[in-house]
Amino acid sequence: MKDNQSRSDAASRRKRSAVKAKGLMALEAGQVPEQVLQELKRRVLEIEDGYREVAQRMGQLYMYADQQGLAFLTRYLDQPMRHASDIEQAMVSIIDGLQLNAGGRLAGSS
């Protein structure tokens, strides 16, 4: 059930960041074959899943350290946690760009 929630959360983040990603690869939209776009999307989704897992584990470590009163450790974990979240968001933006390119190609080809 957690996995479904994580995927749902990721889908929500992708929708929210779609506006940012709109111009991500618009110039190359007609130059990338559909099978390449699908493979890129698959690989980026794998990376996104990995970063989401890392962010969750780091969050658990952070909460445990906080419960144990280890403020020095939570201070050191703040920056890596933000970086993991930023990288996950970047992957979401890339996926959005790939989806927009694939969607635009389908709409423009009919």
Phi and psi restraints in degrees (value plus and minus 20) as a CYANA .aco file:
   2 LYS   PHI     -80.3   -40.3
   2 LYS   PSI     -58.2   -18.2
   3 ASP   PHI     -83.6   -43.6
   3 ASP   PSI     -61.1   -21.1
   4 ASN   PHI     -83.8   -43.8
   4 ASN   PSI     -60.5   -20.5
   5 GLN   PHI     -84.6   -44.6
   5 GLN   PSI     -61.5   -21.5
   6 SER   PHI     -82.2   -42.2
   6 SER   PSI     -62.5   -22.5
   7 ARG   PHI     -86.5   -46.5
   7 ARG   PSI     -58.7   -18.7
   8 SER   PHI     -84.3   -44.3
   8 SER   PSI     -62.0   -22.0
   9 ASP   PHI     -82.9   -42.9
   9 ASP   PSI     -61.2   -21.2
  10 ALA   PHI     -84.4   -44.4
  10 ALA   PSI     -60.3   -20.3
  11 ALA   PHI     -83.7   -43.7
  11 ALA   PSI     -59.8   -19.8
  12 SER   PHI     -82.9   -42.9
  12 SER   PSI     -62.2   -22.2
  13 ARG   PHI     -84.3   -44.3
  13 ARG   PSI     -58.7   -18.7
  14 ARG   PHI     -82.1   -42.1
  14 ARG   PSI     -62.5   -22.5
  15 LYS   PHI     -83.6   -43.6
  15 LYS   PSI     -61.9   -21.9
  16 ARG   PHI     -86.2   -46.2
  16 ARG   PSI     -52.4   -12.4
  17 SER   PHI    -114.2   -74.2
  17 SER   PSI     -16.0    24.0
  18 ALA   PHI     -80.7   -40.7
  18 ALA   PSI     -55.7   -15.7
  19 VAL   PHI     -83.0   -43.0
  19 VAL   PSI     -62.4   -22.4
  20 LYS   PHI     -83.5   -43.5
  20 LYS   PSI     -59.4   -19.4
  21 ALA   PHI    -101.0   -61.0
  21 ALA   PSI     -28.4    11.6
  22 LYS   PHI     -70.8   -30.8
  22 LYS   PSI     -64.7   -24.7
  23 GLY   PHI    -113.4   -73.4
  23 GLY   PSI     -15.0    25.0
  24 LEU   PHI     -70.5   -30.5
  24 LEU   PSI     -70.7   -30.7
  25 MET   PHI    -152.8  -112.8
  25 MET   PSI       5.9    45.9
  26 ALA   PHI     -78.4   -38.4
  26 ALA   PSI     -54.9   -14.9
  27 LEU   PHI     -85.8   -45.8
  27 LEU   PSI     -49.2    -9.2
  28 GLU   PHI    -121.2   -81.2
  28 GLU   PSI     -13.3    26.7
  29 ALA   PHI     -75.1   -35.1
  29 ALA   PSI     -59.0   -19.0
  30 GLY   PHI    -105.0   -65.0
  30 GLY   PSI     -24.5    15.5
  31 GLN   PHI    -120.7   -80.7
  31 GLN   PSI     -29.4    10.6
  32 VAL   PHI    -126.6   -86.6
  32 VAL   PSI     100.6   140.6
  33 PRO   PHI     -80.6   -40.6
  33 PRO   PSI     129.1   169.1
  34 GLU   PHI     -75.6   -35.6
  34 GLU   PSI     -63.7   -23.7
  35 GLN   PHI     -83.4   -43.4
  35 GLN   PSI     -52.6   -12.6
  36 VAL   PHI     -89.6   -49.6
  36 VAL   PSI     -63.3   -23.3
  37 LEU   PHI     -79.1   -39.1
  37 LEU   PSI     -62.4   -22.4
  38 GLN   PHI     -85.6   -45.6
  38 GLN   PSI     -60.3   -20.3
  39 GLU   PHI     -87.5   -47.5
  39 GLU   PSI     -60.9   -20.9
  40 LEU   PHI     -80.7   -40.7
  40 LEU   PSI     -65.6   -25.6
  41 LYS   PHI     -80.0   -40.0
  41 LYS   PSI     -64.4   -24.4
  42 ARG   PHI     -79.8   -39.8
  42 ARG   PSI     -64.8   -24.8
  43 ARG   PHI     -87.9   -47.9
  43 ARG   PSI     -60.2   -20.2
  44 VAL   PHI     -87.0   -47.0
  44 VAL   PSI     -57.7   -17.7
  45 LEU   PHI     -81.2   -41.2
  45 LEU   PSI     -59.1   -19.1
  46 GLU   PHI     -81.5   -41.5
  46 GLU   PSI     -63.8   -23.8
  47 ILE   PHI     -84.2   -44.2
  47 ILE   PSI     -64.3   -24.3
  48 GLU   PHI     -78.9   -38.9
  48 GLU   PSI     -64.4   -24.4
  49 ASP   PHI     -78.6   -38.6
  49 ASP   PSI     -62.1   -22.1
  50 GLY   PHI     -83.5   -43.5
  50 GLY   PSI     -64.1   -24.1
  51 TYR   PHI     -87.7   -47.7
  51 TYR   PSI     -55.9   -15.9
  52 ARG   PHI     -83.0   -43.0
  52 ARG   PSI     -62.5   -22.5
  53 GLU   PHI     -83.5   -43.5
  53 GLU   PSI     -63.2   -23.2
  54 VAL   PHI     -81.6   -41.6
  54 VAL   PSI     -65.0   -25.0
  55 ALA   PHI     -81.9   -41.9
  55 ALA   PSI     -60.0   -20.0
  56 GLN   PHI     -85.2   -45.2
  56 GLN   PSI     -64.0   -24.0
  57 ARG   PHI     -85.6   -45.6
  57 ARG   PSI     -59.1   -19.1
  58 MET   PHI     -86.2   -46.2
  58 MET   PSI     -58.4   -18.4
  59 GLY   PHI     -82.1   -42.1
  59 GLY   PSI     -60.4   -20.4
  60 GLN   PHI     -84.3   -44.3
  60 GLN   PSI     -61.9   -21.9
  61 LEU   PHI     -82.4   -42.4
  61 LEU   PSI     -63.7   -23.7
  62 TYR   PHI     -79.5   -39.5
  62 TYR   PSI     -67.3   -27.3
  63 MET   PHI     -84.0   -44.0
  63 MET   PSI     -60.0   -20.0
  64 TYR   PHI     -84.2   -44.2
  64 TYR   PSI     -65.5   -25.5
  65 ALA   PHI     -81.3   -41.3
  65 ALA   PSI     -59.8   -19.8
  66 ASP   PHI     -85.3   -45.3
  66 ASP   PSI     -62.4   -22.4
  67 GLN   PHI     -82.4   -42.4
  67 GLN   PSI     -51.2   -11.2
  68 GLN   PHI    -106.2   -66.2
  68 GLN   PSI     -20.1    19.9
  69 GLY   PHI      55.1    95.1
  69 GLY   PSI       6.6    46.6
  70 LEU   PHI    -115.1   -75.1
  70 LEU   PSI      51.2    91.2
  71 ALA   PHI     -80.4   -40.4
  71 ALA   PSI     -54.8   -14.8
  72 PHE   PHI     -81.3   -41.3
  72 PHE   PSI     -58.0   -18.0
  73 LEU   PHI     -92.7   -52.7
  73 LEU   PSI     -61.8   -21.8
  74 THR   PHI     -83.2   -43.2
  74 THR   PSI     -54.9   -14.9
  75 ARG   PHI     -83.0   -43.0
  75 ARG   PSI     -61.7   -21.7
  76 TYR   PHI     -90.1   -50.1
  76 TYR   PSI     -48.4    -8.4
  77 LEU   PHI    -101.2   -61.2
  77 LEU   PSI     -38.5     1.5
  78 ASP   PHI     -75.1   -35.1
  78 ASP   PSI     -71.5   -31.5
  79 GLN   PHI     -86.6   -46.6
  79 GLN   PSI     -68.0   -28.0
  80 PRO   PHI     -80.3   -40.3
  80 PRO   PSI     -55.0   -15.0
  81 MET   PHI     -83.8   -43.8
  81 MET   PSI     -62.8   -22.8
  82 ARG   PHI     -84.5   -44.5
  82 ARG   PSI     -61.0   -21.0
  83 HIS   PHI     -83.0   -43.0
  83 HIS   PSI     -64.1   -24.1
  84 ALA   PHI     -80.3   -40.3
  84 ALA   PSI     -61.4   -21.4
  85 SER   PHI     -86.4   -46.4
  85 SER   PSI     -62.7   -22.7
  86 ASP   PHI     -82.5   -42.5
  86 ASP   PSI     -61.3   -21.3
  87 ILE   PHI     -87.4   -47.4
  87 ILE   PSI     -60.8   -20.8
  88 GLU   PHI     -80.5   -40.5
  88 GLU   PSI     -62.5   -22.5
  89 GLN   PHI     -82.5   -42.5
  89 GLN   PSI     -57.3   -17.3
  90 ALA   PHI     -83.5   -43.5
  90 ALA   PSI     -60.9   -20.9
  91 MET   PHI     -83.0   -43.0
  91 MET   PSI     -60.8   -20.8
  92 VAL   PHI     -80.2   -40.2
  92 VAL   PSI     -62.7   -22.7
  93 SER   PHI     -84.3   -44.3
  93 SER   PSI     -58.9   -18.9
  94 ILE   PHI     -84.8   -44.8
  94 ILE   PSI     -63.5   -23.5
  95 ILE   PHI     -80.8   -40.8
  95 ILE   PSI     -63.4   -23.4
  96 ASP   PHI     -78.7   -38.7
  96 ASP   PSI     -63.8   -23.8
  97 GLY   PHI     -81.6   -41.6
  97 GLY   PSI     -62.0   -22.0
  98 LEU   PHI     -84.6   -44.6
  98 LEU   PSI     -61.8   -21.8
  99 GLN   PHI     -86.5   -46.5
  99 GLN   PSI     -60.4   -20.4
 100 LEU   PHI     -84.0   -44.0
 100 LEU   PSI     -60.1   -20.1
 101 ASN   PHI     -83.6   -43.6
 101 ASN   PSI     -65.8   -25.8
 102 ALA   PHI     -85.4   -45.4
 102 ALA   PSI     -61.0   -21.0
 103 GLY   PHI     -86.9   -46.9
 103 GLY   PSI     -60.8   -20.8
 104 GLY   PHI     -86.7   -46.7
 104 GLY   PSI     -56.2   -16.2
 105 ARG   PHI     -86.8   -46.8
 105 ARG   PSI     -62.6   -22.6
 106 LEU   PHI     -85.6   -45.6
 106 LEU   PSI     -60.8   -20.8
 107 ALA   PHI     -88.9   -48.9
 107 ALA   PSI     -57.3   -17.3
 108 GLY   PHI    -100.1   -60.1
 108 GLY   PSI     -35.9     4.1
 109 SER   PHI    -108.5   -68.5
 109 SER   PSI     -30.7     9.3
